């Protein structure tokens, strides 16, 4: 499978790497990601059809410890990035285009797309029942300043 959906649990919405780093550090990481990808989408290899690439955070979810760990960054075109965030695509009305792109990239028919959507949204619902601790230790040695407190930790502490 080339293109997957990576739904962030609802309890983690609006807490991401970009919101935890300075603009300068986030921009540096994004530019490194784009350069490493030769300024092409790392999934479909497009150049973004005249649009800029987007930097997507790759997360691993430990369903037992409820730790959301950053494992890397990937350069994506807008269409592939919308597929990654299918819940947002649904909310914003982009899901038909995102589903078509998912089918095209993976060479799937509509039945395969529907089954896959059911599966990932089931996982999303299960994961959204929990609060997740954010682990961005992947950034160690990347030349960025790690925050003393992550925004999600501040929210949980009522700061």
C-alpha positions in Angstrom: 0.0 0.0 0.0 1.5 3.3 -1.0 -0.9 5.8 0.6 -2.3 5.4 4.1 -4.6 7.4 6.3 -3.1 8.5 9.6 -5.9 9.8 11.8 -4.8 11.7 14.8 -7.0 10.8 17.8 -9.6 13.5 18.5 -8.0 14.1 21.9 -4.8 15.2 20.1 -6.4 17.6 17.6 -4.6 20.9 17.2 -1.5 19.8 19.1 1.3 19.2 16.6 5.0 19.7 16.1 4.5 23.0 14.4 2.6 24.3 17.5 5.3 23.2 19.8 8.3 24.7 18.0 9.4 28.2 17.1 8.5 29.3 13.5 12.2 29.4 12.7 12.8 25.8 13.9 9.6 24.5 12.1 10.6 26.2 8.9 14.1 24.7 9.0 12.7 21.2 9.6 10.2 21.6 6.7 12.9 22.9 4.3 15.2 20.0 5.2 12.3 17.6 4.6 11.5 19.1 1.2 15.2 19.1 0.2 15.6 15.4 1.2 12.5 14.6 -0.9 14.0 16.5 -3.9 10.9 18.8 -3.7 8.5 16.0 -4.7 5.7 14.3 -2.9 7.2 11.2 -1.2 4.0 9.2 -2.0 2.9 10.1 -5.6 6.1 11.9 -6.6 4.2 15.0 -7.9 5.7 18.4 -7.5 2.5 19.7 -6.0 0.9 20.8 -9.3 2.0 24.4 -8.8 1.2 24.3 -5.1 3.9 24.1 -2.4 4.6 20.9 -0.7 3.3 20.3 2.8 5.3 18.7 5.7 3.5 15.9 7.4 4.5 14.6 10.8 4.8 10.8 11.1 3.5 9.5 14.4 3.5 6.1 16.0 0.7 5.3 18.5 1.3 2.9 21.4 -2.2 1.7 22.2 -1.2 0.3 25.5 0.8 3.2 27.0 -1.1 5.9 25.1 2.1 7.6 23.9 2.0 9.4 20.6 5.7 9.4 19.3 7.0 11.4 16.5 9.1 9.2 14.2 9.8 11.5 11.2 8.6 14.0 8.6 7.5 13.4 5.1 7.0 15.8 2.2 3.5 15.5 0.6 1.5 17.2 -2.0 -1.8 18.7 -0.9 -3.8 15.7 -2.3 -1.8 13.1 -0.4 -1.8 15.2 2.7 -5.6 15.5 2.7 -5.8 11.7 2.6 -3.5 11.4 5.6 -6.0 13.7 7.5 -9.2 12.1 6.2 -11.2 13.2 9.3 -10.3 16.8 8.6 -11.1 16.2 4.9 -14.6 15.0 5.8 -15.1 18.0 8.1 -14.0 20.5 5.4 -15.8 18.8 2.5 -12.7 17.6 0.7 -13.3 13.9 1.4 -14.6 13.0 -2.1 -11.4 14.3 -3.7 -9.3 12.6 -1.0 -11.1 9.3 -1.5 -10.6 9.5 -5.2 -6.9 10.2 -4.7 -6.5 7.3 -2.3 -8.2 5.0 -4.8 -6.0 6.3 -7.7 -2.7 6.1 -5.8 -3.4 2.6 -4.4 -5.1 1.3 -7.5 -8.2 0.5 -5.5 -11.9 0.2 -6.4 -14.6 1.9 -4.3 -15.3 -1.2 -2.2 -11.6 -1.4 -1.2 -11.6 2.3 -0.3 -14.8 1.9 1.8 -13.5 -1.1 3.7 -10.2 0.7 4.4 -12.1 3.8 5.6 -14.2 1.7 8.0 -11.1 0.1 9.4 -9.2 3.4 10.0 -12.2 5.2 11.4 -12.7 2.3 13.9 -9.2 2.7 15.1 -9.7 6.5 15.2 -12.8 6.0 17.5 -10.9 3.7 19.8 -7.9 5.9 20.1 -10.0 9.0 20.6 -11.2 7.6 23.9 -7.8 8.2 25.5 -5.6 11.1 26.4 -2.2 10.7 24.7 1.2 11.8 26.0 3.3 13.5 23.3 6.9 12.2 22.7 8.9 14.4 20.3 12.3 13.0 21.4 12.9 12.1 17.7 13.9 15.8 17.4 17.0 15.3 19.6 20.0 16.2 17.5 18.0 17.9 14.8 19.2 21.4 15.7 15.9 22.7 17.2 15.1 23.9 20.6 12.8 21.6 22.4 10.1 23.3 24.5 10.2 22.8 28.3 6.5 22.0 28.2 4.5 20.8 25.2 1.2 22.5 24.5 -0.8 19.4 25.2 0.9 19.1 28.7 0.0 22.7 29.3 -3.7 22.1 28.3 -3.9 19.1 30.6 -2.5 21.1 33.5 -4.9 24.0 32.8 -2.2 26.5 31.9 
